[in-house]
Amino acid sequence: MIAHCKARHRHEEWLEFLRLINRRTEKGKSLHLICDNYATHKYPQVKAWLKKHPRFHIHFTPTSASWLNRVERFFRSITVDRLRRGVFHSVADLKKAIDGYVNAYNKSPKPFVWTAQSSDILQKVIRARRSLNKTVQIA
C-alpha cells in the first residue's frame, strides 16, 4: 500500500502521487490504477504525464459506483479500525495515525478478495433501477 496524505486534492497532488508510485514500484511492471471520475484525475497535465509513462493504465469507475474501487474498501477499514472514535489534536496527529495504520498493514498485507458474484451484483442493480423508476414515476 502506498499512501500519500495531502491537505488538498488537486492535479498537482495527484501528479505528486503518481510520481511517488512510479519511484516505488518495479520499473518493468504495468500498473493499473482504478480511479473515480474526479476532474483532478483527468487534468491536461495529468494526461500529458500519463502519456509519457505508458506503464500506467488508468481505469475509471462509473459515476456512483465507488463500491467498484477496492481502495474504498481500504478506506472503510482504516475508518472503522483506526479513525472512528479516535482523538486527534492536530492534522499532524491524524496523519501520524493514518501513516501508522498503513505501515502496520504493509507489514503483513492481505489481498482484498472480492466475494460477491457479478450476477448477484447485476441483479441488485436491476432491482435498484426498477425501484428508482417507480419512485420517479410517482413523484
N, CA, C and O atoms as a GROMACS GRO file, in nm:
protein
  556
    1MET      N    1   0.086  -0.117   0.000
    1MET     CA    2   0.000   0.000   0.000
    1MET      C    3   0.090   0.122   0.000
    1MET      O    4   0.178   0.135   0.085
    2ILE      N    5   0.068   0.210  -0.093
    2ILE     CA    6   0.143   0.336  -0.098
    2ILE      C    7   0.044   0.446  -0.059
    2ILE      O    8  -0.057   0.466  -0.126
    3ALA      N    9   0.075   0.516   0.048
    3ALA     CA   10  -0.013   0.623   0.096
    3ALA      C   11   0.053   0.758   0.074
    3ALA      O   12   0.176   0.770   0.070
    4HIS      N   13  -0.031   0.858   0.058
    4HIS     CA   14   0.019   0.994   0.031
    4HIS      C   15  -0.084   1.092   0.087
    4HIS      O   16  -0.182   1.124   0.018
    5CYS      N   17  -0.064   1.140   0.208
    5CYS     CA   18  -0.158   1.232   0.272
    5CYS      C   19  -0.124   1.376   0.234
    5CYS      O   20  -0.011   1.421   0.253
    6LYS      N   21  -0.221   1.445   0.183
    6LYS     CA   22  -0.203   1.586   0.147
    6LYS      C   23  -0.326   1.665   0.192
    6LYS      O   24  -0.435   1.609   0.205
    7ALA      N   25  -0.307   1.791   0.215
    7ALA     CA   26  -0.417   1.877   0.261
    7ALA      C   27  -0.519   1.902   0.149
    7ALA      O   28  -0.637   1.926   0.176
    8ARG      N   29  -0.473   1.897   0.026
    8ARG     CA   30  -0.562   1.925  -0.087
    8ARG      C   31  -0.558   1.810  -0.186
    8ARG      O   32  -0.470   1.723  -0.178
    9HIS      N   33  -0.653   1.809  -0.278
    9HIS     CA   34  -0.658   1.704  -0.379
    9HIS      C   35  -0.678   1.769  -0.516
    9HIS      O   36  -0.783   1.759  -0.580
   10ARG      N   37  -0.571   1.836  -0.558
   10ARG     CA   38  -0.571   1.899  -0.690
   10ARG      C   39  -0.486   1.814  -0.784
   10ARG      O   40  -0.428   1.714  -0.742
   11HIS      N   41  -0.478   1.856  -0.908
   11HIS     CA   42  -0.398   1.777  -1.003
   11HIS      C   43  -0.250   1.775  -0.964
   11HIS      O   44  -0.180   1.679  -0.995
   12GLU      N   45  -0.203   1.881  -0.898
   12GLU     CA   46  -0.063   1.884  -0.855
   12GLU      C   47  -0.033   1.772  -0.756
   12GLU      O   48   0.069   1.704  -0.766
   13GLU      N   49  -0.123   1.752  -0.660
   13GLU     CA   50  -0.104   1.645  -0.561
   13GLU      C   51  -0.119   1.507  -0.627
   13GLU      O   52  -0.047   1.413  -0.590
   14TRP      N   53  -0.210   1.495  -0.722
   14TRP     CA   54  -0.227   1.369  -0.792
   14TRP      C   55  -0.101   1.334  -0.872
   14TRP      O   56  -0.057   1.219  -0.873
   15LEU      N   57  -0.043   1.434  -0.939
   15LEU     CA   58   0.082   1.410  -1.012
   15LEU      C   59   0.195   1.372  -0.916
   15LEU      O   60   0.276   1.284  -0.947
   16GLU      N   61   0.199   1.436  -0.802
   16GLU     CA   62   0.299   1.401  -0.699
   16GLU      C   63   0.284   1.254  -0.658
   16GLU      O   64   0.383   1.182  -0.644
   17PHE      N   65   0.158   1.211  -0.640
   17PHE     CA   66   0.132   1.073  -0.601
   17PHE      C   67   0.171   0.976  -0.713
   17PHE      O   68   0.229   0.871  -0.687
   18LEU      N   69   0.138   1.011  -0.837
   18LEU     CA   70   0.177   0.926  -0.949
   18LEU      C   71   0.329   0.911  -0.957
   18LEU      O   72   0.380   0.802  -0.982
   19ARG      N   73   0.400   1.020  -0.935
   19ARG     CA   74   0.547   1.015  -0.935
   19ARG      C   75   0.599   0.926  -0.822
   19ARG      O   76   0.696   0.851  -0.839
   20LEU      N   77   0.534   0.935  -0.706
   20LEU     CA   78   0.572   0.850  -0.592
   20LEU      C   79   0.552   0.702  -0.627
   20LEU      O   80   0.639   0.619  -0.601
   21ILE      N   81   0.438   0.671  -0.685
   21ILE     CA   82   0.412   0.534  -0.727
   21ILE      C   83   0.517   0.489  -0.828
   21ILE      O   84   0.568   0.377  -0.820
   22ASN      N   85   0.549   0.576  -0.920
   22ASN     CA   86   0.650   0.544  -1.023
   22ASN      C   87   0.786   0.513  -0.960
   22ASN      O   88   0.854   0.420  -1.004
   23ARG      N   89   0.824   0.589  -0.858
   23ARG     CA   90   0.953   0.566  -0.791
   23ARG      C   91   0.954   0.438  -0.709
   23ARG      O   92   1.056   0.370  -0.702
   24ARG      N   93   0.842   0.406  -0.647
   24ARG     CA   94   0.837   0.295  -0.551
   24ARG      C   95   0.802   0.158  -0.612
   24ARG      O   96   0.802   0.057  -0.541
   25THR      N   97   0.774   0.155  -0.739
   25THR     CA   98   0.736   0.028  -0.800
   25THR      C   99   0.839  -0.016  -0.902
   25THR      O  100   0.910   0.066  -0.962
   26GLU      N  101   0.846  -0.146  -0.920
   26GLU     CA  102   0.940  -0.205  -1.014
   26GLU      C  103   0.916  -0.150  -1.154
   26GLU      O  104   0.803  -0.148  -1.203
   27LYS      N  105   1.022  -0.104  -1.218
   27LYS     CA  106   1.010  -0.034  -1.347
   27LYS      C  107   0.946  -0.116  -1.458
   27LYS      O  108   0.877  -0.059  -1.542
   28GLY      N  109   0.966  -0.247  -1.461
   28GLY     CA  110   0.911  -0.329  -1.569
   28GLY      C  111   0.764  -0.363  -1.555
   28GLY      O  112   0.705  -0.422  -1.646
   29LYS      N  113   0.704  -0.328  -1.443
   29LYS     CA  114   0.564  -0.365  -1.417
   29LYS      C  115   0.466  -0.268  -1.482
   29LYS      O  116   0.487  -0.147  -1.484
   30SER      N  117   0.359  -0.326  -1.536
   30SER     CA  118   0.247  -0.242  -1.580
   30SER      C  119   0.164  -0.213  -1.456
   30SER      O  120   0.143  -0.301  -1.372
   31LEU      N  121   0.118  -0.092  -1.444
   31LEU     CA  122   0.040  -0.051  -1.327
   31LEU      C  123  -0.100  -0.012  -1.371
   31LEU      O  124  -0.118   0.073  -1.459
   32HIS      N  125  -0.199  -0.073  -1.310
   32HIS     CA  126  -0.339  -0.043  -1.339
   32HIS      C  127  -0.398   0.028  -1.218
   32HIS      O  128  -0.407  -0.030  -1.110
   33LEU      N  129  -0.437   0.152  -1.236
   33LEU     CA  130  -0.493   0.232  -1.128
   33LEU      C  131  -0.642   0.250  -1.151
   33LEU      O  132  -0.684   0.290  -1.260
   34ILE      N  133  -0.721   0.221  -1.049
   34ILE     CA  134  -0.865   0.239  -1.055
   34ILE      C  135  -0.897   0.372  -0.989
   34ILE      O  136  -0.863   0.395  -0.873
   35CYS      N  137  -0.962   0.460  -1.063
   35CYS     CA  138  -0.988   0.596  -1.013
   35CYS      C  139  -1.136   0.630  -1.028
   35CYS      O  140  -1.207   0.573  -1.110
   36ASP      N  141  -1.179   0.724  -0.946
   36ASP     CA  142  -1.312   0.778  -0.967
   36ASP      C  143  -1.304   0.883  -1.077
   36ASP      O  144  -1.197   0.907  -1.133
   37ASN      N  145  -1.415   0.943  -1.108
   37ASN     CA  146  -1.419   1.038  -1.220
   37ASN      C  147  -1.391   1.182  -1.179
   37ASN      O  148  -1.430   1.276  -1.249
   38TYR      N  149  -1.323   1.200  -1.068
   38TYR     CA  150  -1.288   1.334  -1.022
   38TYR      C  151  -1.204   1.404  -1.128
   38TYR      O  152  -1.114   1.342  -1.186
   39ALA      N  153  -1.231   1.529  -1.155
   39ALA     CA  154  -1.164   1.602  -1.263
   39ALA      C  155  -1.012   1.605  -1.247
   39ALA      O  156  -0.938   1.609  -1.346
   40THR      N  157  -0.965   1.603  -1.122
   40THR     CA  158  -0.821   1.602  -1.095
   40THR      C  159  -0.751   1.489  -1.169
   40THR      O  160  -0.639   1.506  -1.217
   41HIS      N  161  -0.816   1.374  -1.179
   41HIS     CA  162  -0.754   1.258  -1.242
   41HIS      C  163  -0.745   1.271  -1.394
   41HIS      O  164  -0.677   1.191  -1.458
   42LYS      N  165  -0.814   1.370  -1.451
   42LYS     CA  166  -0.821   1.384  -1.596
   42LYS      C  167  -0.764   1.518  -1.644
   42LYS      O  168  -0.779   1.554  -1.761
   43TYR      N  169  -0.698   1.590  -1.556
   43TYR     CA  170  -0.644   1.721  -1.587
   43TYR      C  171  -0.544   1.712  -1.702
   43TYR      O  172  -0.474   1.611  -1.713
   44PRO      N  173  -0.534   1.812  -1.788
   44PRO     CA  174  -0.442   1.806  -1.903
   44PRO      C  175  -0.297   1.772  -1.866
   44PRO      O  176  -0.232   1.695  -1.937
   45GLN      N  177  -0.245   1.828  -1.756
   45GLN     CA  178  -0.108   1.797  -1.715
   45GLN      C  179  -0.096   1.650  -1.673
   45GLN      O  180   0.008   1.588  -1.695
   46VAL      N  181  -0.200   1.596  -1.614
   46VAL     CA  182  -0.202   1.455  -1.575
   46VAL      C  183  -0.202   1.368  -1.700
   46VAL      O  184  -0.126   1.271  -1.709
   47LYS      N  185  -0.286   1.402  -1.796
   47LYS     CA  186  -0.291   1.326  -1.921
   47LYS      C  187  -0.156   1.327  -1.992
   47LYS      O  188  -0.112   1.226  -2.046
   48ALA      N  189  -0.090   1.443  -1.990
   48ALA     CA  190   0.042   1.454  -2.054
   48ALA      C  191   0.145   1.366  -1.982
   48ALA      O  192   0.225   1.299  -2.046
   49TRP      N  193   0.141   1.368  -1.849
   49TRP     CA  194   0.234   1.285  -1.773
   49TRP      C  195   0.210   1.137  -1.801
   49TRP      O  196   0.304   1.061  -1.822
   50LEU      N  197   0.084   1.098  -1.802
   50LEU     CA  198   0.050   0.957  -1.826
   50LEU      C  199   0.093   0.914  -1.967
   50LEU      O  200   0.134   0.800  -1.987
   51LYS      N  201   0.083   1.003  -2.062
   51LYS     CA  202   0.125   0.972  -2.199
   51LYS      C  203   0.275   0.940  -2.203
   51LYS      O  204   0.319   0.857  -2.282
   52LYS      N  205   0.352   1.007  -2.118
   52LYS     CA  206   0.498   0.984  -2.111
   52LYS      C  207   0.532   0.862  -2.027
   52LYS      O  208   0.647   0.818  -2.026
   53HIS      N  209   0.435   0.806  -1.958
   53HIS     CA  210   0.457   0.691  -1.869
   53HIS      C  211   0.356   0.581  -1.906
   53HIS      O  212   0.259   0.560  -1.835
   54PRO      N  213   0.380   0.513  -2.018
   54PRO     CA  214   0.282   0.418  -2.070
   54PRO      C  215   0.260   0.294  -1.984
   54PRO      O  216   0.167   0.216  -2.010
   55ARG      N  217   0.341   0.272  -1.882
   55ARG     CA  218   0.316   0.157  -1.794
   55ARG      C  219   0.198   0.181  -1.702
   55ARG      O  220   0.147   0.088  -1.640
   56PHE      N  221   0.154   0.307  -1.690
   56PHE     CA  222   0.037   0.342  -1.610
   56PHE      C  223  -0.089   0.330  -1.695
   56PHE      O  224  -0.100   0.390  -1.802
   57HIS      N  225  -0.182   0.252  -1.648
   57HIS     CA  226  -0.311   0.233  -1.714
   57HIS      C  227  -0.418   0.278  -1.616
   57HIS      O  228  -0.434   0.220  -1.509
   58ILE      N  229  -0.491   0.380  -1.654
   58ILE     CA  230  -0.593   0.436  -1.565
   58ILE      C  231  -0.730   0.382  -1.607
   58ILE      O  232  -0.765   0.385  -1.725
   59HIS      N  233  -0.805   0.334  -1.510
   59HIS     CA  234  -0.940   0.285  -1.532
   59HIS      C  235  -1.033   0.365  -1.443
   59HIS      O  236  -1.007   0.380  -1.323
   60PHE      N  237  -1.141   0.416  -1.499
   60PHE     CA  238  -1.233   0.499  -1.423
   60PHE      C  239  -1.359   0.420  -1.389
   60PHE      O  240  -1.418   0.353  -1.474
   61THR      N  241  -1.400   0.428  -1.261
   61THR     CA  242  -1.524   0.365  -1.220
   61THR      C  243  -1.641   0.450  -1.269
   61THR      O  244  -1.627   0.571  -1.283
   62PRO      N  245  -1.754   0.388  -1.295
   62PRO     CA  246  -1.872   0.466  -1.334
   62PRO      C  247  -1.914   0.558  -1.220
   62PRO      O  248  -1.887   0.530  -1.103
   63THR      N  249  -1.977   0.667  -1.254
   63THR     CA  250  -2.028   0.759  -1.153
   63THR      C  251  -2.122   0.683  -1.059
   63THR      O  252  -2.201   0.599  -1.102
   64SER      N  253  -2.112   0.712  -0.932
   64SER     CA  254  -2.193   0.650  -0.826
   64SER      C  255  -2.165   0.501  -0.811
   64SER      O  256  -2.253   0.425  -0.770
   65ALA      N  257  -2.045   0.458  -0.844
   65ALA     CA  258  -2.010   0.317  -0.829
   65ALA      C  259  -1.879   0.303  -0.753
   65ALA      O  260  -1.790   0.227  -0.792
   66SER      N  261  -1.867   0.377  -0.643
   66SER     CA  262  -1.743   0.373  -0.566
   66SER      C  263  -1.714   0.233  -0.513
   66SER      O  264  -1.600   0.200  -0.484
   67TRP      N  265  -1.818   0.152  -0.499
   67TRP     CA  266  -1.801   0.016  -0.449
   67TRP      C  267  -1.716  -0.069  -0.543
   67TRP      O  268  -1.666  -0.174  -0.502
   68LEU      N  269  -1.698  -0.026  -0.668
   68LEU     CA  270  -1.612  -0.098  -0.761
   68LEU      C  271  -1.464  -0.069  -0.736
   68LEU      O  272  -1.377  -0.145  -0.781
   69ASN      N  273  -1.436   0.038  -0.666
   69ASN     CA  274  -1.298   0.079  -0.642
   69ASN      C  275  -1.253   0.017  -0.509
   69ASN      O  276  -1.302   0.055  -0.403
   70ARG      N  277  -1.160  -0.076  -0.515
   70ARG     CA  278  -1.118  -0.151  -0.397
   70ARG      C  279  -1.052  -0.061  -0.292
   70ARG      O  280  -1.052  -0.096  -0.174
   71VAL      N  281  -0.996   0.052  -0.331
   71VAL     CA  282  -0.936   0.138  -0.230
   71VAL      C  283  -1.044   0.193  -0.136
   71VAL      O  284  -1.016   0.226  -0.021
   72GLU      N  285  -1.166   0.202  -0.184
   72GLU     CA  286  -1.276   0.246  -0.098
   72GLU      C  287  -1.296   0.147   0.017
   72GLU      O  288  -1.332   0.186   0.128
   73ARG      N  289  -1.272   0.019  -0.010
   73ARG     CA  290  -1.282  -0.083   0.094
   73ARG      C  291  -1.173  -0.062   0.199
   73ARG      O  292  -1.196  -0.078   0.319
   74PHE      N  293  -1.054  -0.025   0.152
   74PHE     CA  294  -0.945   0.004   0.245
   74PHE      C  295  -0.979   0.128   0.328
   74PHE      O  296  -0.953   0.131   0.449
   75PHE      N  297  -1.037   0.230   0.265
   75PHE     CA  298  -1.078   0.350   0.339
   75PHE      C  299  -1.178   0.314   0.448
   75PHE      O  300  -1.173   0.370   0.558
   76ARG      N  301  -1.269   0.221   0.418
   76ARG     CA  302  -1.364   0.177   0.520
   76ARG      C  303  -1.290   0.110   0.635
   76ARG      O  304  -1.319   0.136   0.752
   77SER      N  305  -1.194   0.025   0.602
   77SER     CA  306  -1.119  -0.045   0.707
   77SER      C  307  -1.044   0.053   0.796
   77SER      O  308  -1.050   0.041   0.919
   78ILE      N  309  -0.975   0.146   0.738
   78ILE     CA  310  -0.897   0.241   0.818
   78ILE      C  311  -0.990   0.329   0.902
   78ILE      O  312  -0.956   0.367   1.014
   79THR      N  313  -1.106   0.362   0.847
   79THR     CA  314  -1.202   0.443   0.922
   79THR      C  315  -1.254   0.366   1.043
   79THR      O  316  -1.256   0.418   1.154
   80VAL      N  317  -1.298   0.242   1.020
   80VAL     CA  318  -1.355   0.161   1.128
   80VAL      C  319  -1.248   0.121   1.229
   80VAL      O  320  -1.270   0.132   1.350
   81ASP      N  321  -1.132   0.076   1.180
   81ASP     CA  322  -1.029   0.021   1.268
   81ASP      C  323  -0.943   0.125   1.339
   81ASP      O  324  -0.891   0.099   1.448
   82ARG      N  325  -0.928   0.243   1.278
   82ARG     CA  326  -0.832   0.338   1.338
   82ARG      C  327  -0.887   0.479   1.360
   82ARG      O  328  -0.856   0.541   1.462
   83LEU      N  329  -0.967   0.530   1.268
   83LEU     CA  330  -1.002   0.672   1.276
   83LEU      C  331  -1.130   0.702   1.353
   83LEU      O  332  -1.135   0.798   1.429
   84ARG      N  333  -1.233   0.620   1.334
   84ARG     CA  334  -1.360   0.644   1.403
   84ARG      C  335  -1.338   0.637   1.554
   84ARG      O  336  -1.274   0.545   1.605
   85ARG      N  337  -1.389   0.732   1.622
   85ARG     CA  338  -1.376   0.746   1.767
   85ARG      C  339  -1.233   0.777   1.812
   85ARG      O  340  -1.203   0.775   1.932
   86GLY      N  341  -1.146   0.804   1.716
   86GLY     CA  342  -1.010   0.844   1.751
   86GLY      C  343  -1.008   0.988   1.797
   86GLY      O  344  -1.096   1.067   1.763
   87VAL      N  345  -0.909   1.024   1.874
   87VAL     CA  346  -0.892   1.161   1.919
   87VAL      C  347  -0.763   1.214   1.857
   87VAL      O  348  -0.655   1.161   1.881
   88PHE      N  349  -0.776   1.317   1.777
   88PHE     CA  350  -0.662   1.375   1.707
   88PHE      C  351  -0.659   1.524   1.738
   88PHE      O  352  -0.754   1.596   1.706
   89HIS      N  353  -0.553   1.570   1.798
   89HIS     CA  354  -0.545   1.709   1.841
   89HIS      C  355  -0.493   1.801   1.732
   89HIS      O  356  -0.494   1.923   1.747
   90SER      N  357  -0.449   1.742   1.622
   90SER     CA  358  -0.400   1.823   1.511
   90SER      C  359  -0.404   1.738   1.384
   90SER      O  360  -0.421   1.617   1.389
   91VAL      N  361  -0.389   1.805   1.272
   91VAL     CA  362  -0.380   1.735   1.144
   91VAL      C  363  -0.258   1.644   1.145
   91VAL      O  364  -0.262   1.534   1.090
   92ALA      N  365  -0.151   1.689   1.207
   92ALA     CA  366  -0.029   1.607   1.215
   92ALA      C  367  -0.057   1.477   1.291
   92ALA      O  368  -0.007   1.371   1.254
   93ASP      N  369  -0.138   1.483   1.397
   93ASP     CA  370  -0.176   1.362   1.472
   93ASP      C  371  -0.258   1.267   1.384
   93ASP      O  372  -0.237   1.146   1.386
   94LEU      N  373  -0.349   1.324   1.307
   94LEU     CA  374  -0.432   1.243   1.217
   94LEU      C  375  -0.344   1.175   1.111
   94LEU      O  376  -0.360   1.056   1.084
   95LYS      N  377  -0.254   1.251   1.052
   95LYS     CA  378  -0.163   1.197   0.951
   95LYS      C  379  -0.076   1.085   1.010
   95LYS      O  380  -0.052   0.984   0.946
   96LYS      N  381  -0.031   1.106   1.132
   96LYS     CA  382   0.051   1.004   1.201
   96LYS      C  383  -0.029   0.875   1.220
   96LYS      O  384   0.024   0.766   1.202
   97ALA      N  385  -0.156   0.889   1.255
   97ALA     CA  386  -0.242   0.772   1.274
   97ALA      C  387  -0.262   0.698   1.141
   97ALA      O  388  -0.256   0.575   1.136
   98ILE      N  389  -0.285   0.772   1.035
   98ILE     CA  390  -0.304   0.712   0.902
   98ILE      C  391  -0.175   0.641   0.859
   98ILE      O  392  -0.179   0.525   0.817
   99ASP      N  393  -0.063   0.711   0.870
   99ASP     CA  394   0.066   0.652   0.830
   99ASP      C  395   0.096   0.527   0.913
   99ASP      O  396   0.147   0.428   0.860
  100GLY      N  397   0.066   0.531   1.041
  100GLY     CA  398   0.088   0.416   1.128
  100GLY      C  399   0.004   0.296   1.086
  100GLY      O  400   0.052   0.183   1.086
  101TYR      N  401  -0.121   0.322   1.051
  101TYR     CA  402  -0.210   0.215   1.006
  101TYR      C  403  -0.158   0.153   0.876
  101TYR      O  404  -0.155   0.030   0.862
  102VAL      N  405  -0.118   0.237   0.782
  102VAL     CA  406  -0.067   0.187   0.654
  102VAL      C  407   0.060   0.107   0.676
  102VAL      O  408   0.078   0.001   0.616
  103ASN      N  409   0.150   0.156   0.760
  103ASN     CA  410   0.274   0.084   0.789
  103ASN      C  411   0.246  -0.053   0.851
  103ASN      O  412   0.308  -0.152   0.814
  104ALA      N  413   0.152  -0.058   0.944
  104ALA     CA  414   0.115  -0.186   1.007
  104ALA      C  415   0.053  -0.279   0.903
  104ALA      O  416   0.083  -0.399   0.902
  105TYR      N  417  -0.031  -0.226   0.817
  105TYR     CA  418  -0.093  -0.306   0.711
  105TYR      C  419   0.015  -0.364   0.619
  105TYR      O  420   0.008  -0.481   0.581
  106ASN      N  421   0.113  -0.283   0.584
  106ASN     CA  422   0.218  -0.325   0.491
  106ASN      C  423   0.310  -0.433   0.549
  106ASN      O  424   0.378  -0.503   0.475
  107LYS      N  425   0.313  -0.445   0.682
  107LYS     CA  426   0.396  -0.549   0.743
  107LYS      C  427   0.341  -0.689   0.716
  107LYS      O  428   0.417  -0.785   0.707
  108SER      N  429   0.211  -0.701   0.704
  108SER     CA  430   0.150  -0.831   0.671
  108SER      C  431   0.028  -0.807   0.583
  108SER      O  432  -0.086  -0.830   0.625
  109PRO      N  433   0.051  -0.760   0.461
  109PRO     CA  434  -0.062  -0.728   0.373
  109PRO      C  435  -0.139  -0.853   0.331
  109PRO      O  436  -0.082  -0.961   0.317
  110LYS      N  437  -0.267  -0.834   0.312
  110LYS     CA  438  -0.352  -0.941   0.262
  110LYS      C  439  -0.430  -0.884   0.144
  110LYS      O  440  -0.477  -0.770   0.149
  111PRO      N  441  -0.444  -0.962   0.039
  111PRO     CA  442  -0.519  -0.910  -0.076
  111PRO      C  443  -0.667  -0.894  -0.041
  111PRO      O  444  -0.722  -0.967   0.041
  112PHE      N  445  -0.729  -0.797  -0.104
  112PHE     CA  446  -0.874  -0.784  -0.092
  112PHE      C  447  -0.935  -0.889  -0.183
  112PHE      O  448  -0.904  -0.895  -0.302
  113VAL      N  449  -1.021  -0.970  -0.128
  113VAL     CA  450  -1.084  -1.075  -0.207
  113VAL      C  451  -1.228  -1.036  -0.232
  113VAL      O  452  -1.305  -1.011  -0.139
  114TRP      N  453  -1.263  -1.031  -0.358
  114TRP     CA  454  -1.399  -0.996  -0.397
  114TRP      C  455  -1.484  -1.121  -0.382
  114TRP      O  456  -1.462  -1.220  -0.452
  115THR      N  457  -1.581  -1.118  -0.291
  115THR     CA  458  -1.661  -1.238  -0.266
  115THR      C  459  -1.795  -1.235  -0.338
  115THR      O  460  -1.858  -1.340  -0.355
  116ALA      N  461  -1.839  -1.120  -0.379
  116ALA     CA  462  -1.968  -1.109  -0.447
  116ALA      C  463  -1.957  -1.162  -0.590
  116ALA      O  464  -1.854  -1.145  -0.656
  117GLN      N  465  -2.062  -1.227  -0.636
  117GLN     CA  466  -2.068  -1.274  -0.773
  117GLN      C  467  -2.122  -1.162  -0.862
  117GLN      O  468  -2.214  -1.090  -0.821
  118SER      N  469  -2.067  -1.148  -0.980
  118SER     CA  470  -2.111  -1.041  -1.070
  118SER      C  471  -2.260  -1.054  -1.101
  118SER      O  472  -2.329  -0.953  -1.113
  119SER      N  473  -2.310  -1.176  -1.113
  119SER     CA  474  -2.453  -1.195  -1.143
  119SER      C  475  -2.540  -1.141  -1.029
  119SER      O  476  -2.645  -1.082  -1.054
  120ASP      N  477  -2.496  -1.160  -0.904
  120ASP     CA  478  -2.571  -1.106  -0.790
  120ASP      C  479  -2.571  -0.954  -0.789
  120ASP      O  480  -2.673  -0.890  -0.762
  121ILE      N  481  -2.455  -0.898  -0.820
  121ILE     CA  482  -2.443  -0.751  -0.824
  121ILE      C  483  -2.534  -0.695  -0.932
  121ILE      O  484  -2.606  -0.598  -0.909
  122LEU      N  485  -2.530  -0.755  -1.050
  122LEU     CA  486  -2.614  -0.706  -1.161
  122LEU      C  487  -2.762  -0.716  -1.128
  122LEU      O  488  -2.840  -0.628  -1.165
  123GLN      N  489  -2.802  -0.823  -1.060
  123GLN     CA  490  -2.942  -0.836  -1.020
  123GLN      C  491  -2.982  -0.725  -0.922
  123GLN      O  492  -3.092  -0.671  -0.931
  124LYS      N  493  -2.893  -0.691  -0.831
  124LYS     CA  494  -2.920  -0.581  -0.738
  124LYS      C  495  -2.934  -0.449  -0.812
  124LYS      O  496  -3.020  -0.367  -0.779
  125VAL      N  497  -2.849  -0.427  -0.910
  125VAL     CA  498  -2.856  -0.305  -0.991
  125VAL      C  499  -2.988  -0.299  -1.065
  125VAL      O  500  -3.053  -0.194  -1.070
  126ILE      N  501  -3.030  -0.410  -1.123
  126ILE     CA  502  -3.157  -0.414  -1.196
  126ILE      C  503  -3.273  -0.384  -1.102
  126ILE      O  504  -3.362  -0.305  -1.136
  127ARG      N  505  -3.274  -0.447  -0.982
  127ARG     CA  506  -3.380  -0.421  -0.884
  127ARG      C  507  -3.379  -0.274  -0.840
  127ARG      O  508  -3.485  -0.213  -0.826
  128ALA      N  509  -3.261  -0.219  -0.819
  128ALA     CA  510  -3.250  -0.078  -0.776
  128ALA      C  511  -3.305   0.014  -0.885
  128ALA      O  512  -3.377   0.110  -0.855
  129ARG      N  513  -3.270  -0.014  -1.009
  129ARG     CA  514  -3.321   0.070  -1.120
  129ARG      C  515  -3.474   0.064  -1.128
  129ARG      O  516  -3.540   0.166  -1.145
  130ARG      N  517  -3.529  -0.056  -1.115
  130ARG     CA  518  -3.675  -0.070  -1.117
  130ARG      C  519  -3.738   0.012  -1.006
  130ARG      O  520  -3.837   0.083  -1.027
  131SER      N  521  -3.682   0.002  -0.887
  131SER     CA  522  -3.733   0.075  -0.772
  131SER      C  523  -3.723   0.226  -0.794
  131SER      O  524  -3.817   0.300  -0.765
  132LEU      N  525  -3.608   0.270  -0.845
  132LEU     CA  526  -3.591   0.413  -0.872
  132LEU      C  527  -3.688   0.462  -0.979
  132LEU      O  528  -3.744   0.571  -0.967
  133ASN      N  529  -3.709   0.382  -1.082
  133ASN     CA  530  -3.802   0.421  -1.188
  133ASN      C  531  -3.944   0.435  -1.135
  133ASN      O  532  -4.015   0.527  -1.174
  134LYS      N  533  -3.985   0.346  -1.046
  134LYS     CA  534  -4.118   0.356  -0.985
  134LYS      C  535  -4.128   0.483  -0.901
  134LYS      O  536  -4.230   0.552  -0.905
  135THR      N  537  -4.023   0.513  -0.826
  135THR     CA  538  -4.021   0.633  -0.742
  135THR      C  539  -4.031   0.758  -0.827
  135THR      O  540  -4.106   0.850  -0.794
  136VAL      N  541  -3.957   0.762  -0.936
  136VAL     CA  542  -3.957   0.880  -1.024
  136VAL      C  543  -4.092   0.896  -1.090
  136VAL      O  544  -4.137   1.010  -1.105
  137GLN      N  545  -4.158   0.790  -1.129
  137GLN     CA  546  -4.288   0.797  -1.193
  137GLN      C  547  -4.394   0.848  -1.098
  137GLN      O  548  -4.486   0.920  -1.139
  138ILE      N  549  -4.383   0.813  -0.970
  138ILE     CA  550  -4.481   0.856  -0.870
  138ILE      C  551  -4.466   1.005  -0.840
  138ILE      O  552  -4.565   1.075  -0.821
  139ALA      N  553  -4.343   1.052  -0.836
  139ALA     CA  554  -4.316   1.190  -0.795
  139ALA      C  555  -4.364   1.290  -0.892
  139ALA      O  556  -4.348   1.410  -0.870
   0.00000   0.00000   0.00000
